[in-house]
Amino acid sequence: MEAPPRTARLVLVSPGGEVLGTLPPVPVASPWWQDIAPVVEAVRRHHGVEVTILRLLEGQRAAPPGGEVTYVAEVDGPVDAAPFEGALADHPLRAAYARPGGPAADLAWAREVLAGRGLEFTAPPAQIRTWNLSSLWRLRTQAGPAWLKVLPAFIAREARLLAYLAEERVPVLLGGAGQRVLMADIAGRDLYGATSAEILEMVDLLVDLQARRIGRESELLALGLADWRAPALIAAIRSVIERAAGDLEAGELAMLQRFADDLPRRMEAVAACGLSHTLIHGDFQGGNVRGESGALTLIDWGEGGVGHPLLDQAAMFENIAADQVAPVRAHWADRWRQAVPGSDPMAGFALLRPVAVAKQAAVYQGFLDNIEPSEHPYHRADPAERLKRTAALLRAEASSTLENDLGASR
């Protein structure tokens, strides 16, 4: 289904935070709310104003994409704008890059890092994206593009992790400080809609990286990565089921509660499959791999954690065609059998499939707990939606078990 179009309305503020007024809505080429480059371009074209988008204020629709979306934007000088009748209240969970002056401070840091490498901006910085999970800028230099990514505090681990993984096929870190990450450009394309061969190559990349990190849990946790080992994972899933109970049907809730009660036994069975804890990406799918065949790079490590490697199946299988799942899973299992002889990855896949999706629900709940309410439309429905998917997988699992039992009794 085609996404509905988006229009953008801006509430303008000065670098000091003074409210200057509003600009009339403009049509935007992309429907996705966090896709900011086309908003900046549309405002430039329709109003002749250069803006920096700070944050989402409200959306006409309950969730993206499309509809009229209102953003708070920063401008450097006076603008002919209509009065703004509302109020811009502060919020303690607001990201630094979503505040007036925040993007300028981030760009000043990037300029200083590049200067230390003998580089400078050769064009005005281009704002690409901003939302509750990141701010992203493209910076043109004499040596080609560089990318400035700024993360909210609750997932600000990417710079440390990229430095730790410097010998792997991850983005080249030009500089990192706290929530700020400056990376070299990666040639090629983002692998949305990857071919079957490219997906298998992505799996090879991940398994090789993870296999080299088995037994290094302490090092990984010291980087500030999320702990998704069995005790923490079970607690997080139980919590999100309890908190989302009002958004679930009675049958779904009862099934999920039984699933939660059985998680200790299930995770013991997972451990018996022979694969140990290692680094997990957290959002392993084509949009987070960039390059061309033979030269792929695994990007976007903000959700990196420590846990069972097959937890990374959830995002992958959600984002590929149904007829690709079985061959990808078979290849993935073969690669792990090669890496850990005697292991049983196929059993691990089956046992962890609903667990991996329930983990996604817990991740989204963590986002909601750490972002200001105006940003909630991005994720509000996600915990319950992922739990509904978990319940559907549990129903299918129970049906398959029943069919197998009936077949054995015939």
PEFEN-V274941 format. One record per backbone hydrogen bond with DSSP energy under -0.5 kcal/mol. NH is the residue of the N-H (numbers start at 1). CO is the residue of the C=O. If there is no record, write none. Layout:
nh:co
NH:CO
NH:CO
//
This chain:
nh:co
6:28
7:67
8:26
9:69
10:23
11:71
12:10
12:21
13:73
14:18
17:14
20:12
21:12
22:82
23:10
26:8
28:6
35:32
36:34
36:128
37:128
39:36
40:36
41:37
42:38
43:39
44:40
45:41
46:42
47:43
48:43
48:44
49:43
51:49
52:74
54:72
55:72
57:70
58:70
60:68
66:31
67:5
69:7
70:58
71:9
71:69
72:55
73:11
73:71
74:52
75:13
81:79
82:22
85:83
89:87
94:91
98:95
99:96
102:99
103:99
105:101
106:102
107:103
108:104
109:105
110:106
111:107
112:108
113:109
114:110
115:111
116:112
117:114
118:115
119:114
122:140
123:140
126:138
127:125
128:126
128:136
129:136
130:34
131:134
134:131
135:150
136:129
137:148
138:126
139:137
139:146
140:138
141:144
142:120
144:141
146:139
147:183
148:137
149:147
149:181
150:135
151:179
155:152
156:153
157:155
158:155
161:157
162:158
163:159
164:160
165:161
166:163
168:165
170:168
173:171
174:172
174:182
175:182
177:180
180:177
181:149
182:175
183:147
183:181
184:172
185:145
189:291
191:286
191:289
192:190
194:191
199:195
200:196
201:197
202:198
203:199
204:200
205:201
206:202
207:203
208:204
209:205
210:206
211:207
212:208
213:210
214:211
215:277
216:213
220:216
221:217
222:218
223:219
223:220
224:221
225:220
226:304
228:226
228:306
233:229
234:230
235:231
236:232
237:233
238:234
239:235
240:236
241:237
242:238
243:239
244:240
245:242
247:244
248:245
253:249
254:250
255:251
256:252
257:253
258:254
259:255
260:256
261:257
262:258
263:259
263:260
266:262
267:263
268:264
269:265
270:266
271:267
272:268
273:270
274:271
278:307
280:305
285:283
288:285
289:286
290:297
291:189
292:295
295:292
297:290
298:169
299:288
299:297
304:301
305:280
306:226
307:278
308:228
309:276
311:308
312:309
313:310
314:311
316:312
317:313
318:314
319:315
319:316
324:321
325:321
325:322
326:322
328:324
329:325
330:326
331:327
332:328
333:329
334:330
335:331
336:332
337:333
338:334
339:335
340:336
343:340
344:273
348:344
349:345
350:346
351:347
352:348
353:349
356:352
357:353
358:354
359:355
360:356
361:357
362:358
363:359
364:360
365:361
366:362
367:363
368:364
369:365
370:366
370:367
371:367
371:368
375:372
376:373
378:375
379:376
380:376
382:379
383:379
385:381
386:382
387:383
388:384
389:385
390:386
391:387
392:388
393:389
394:390
395:391
396:392
397:393
398:394
399:395
400:396
401:397
402:398
403:399
404:400
405:401
406:402
407:403
408:404
409:405
410:406
410:407
//
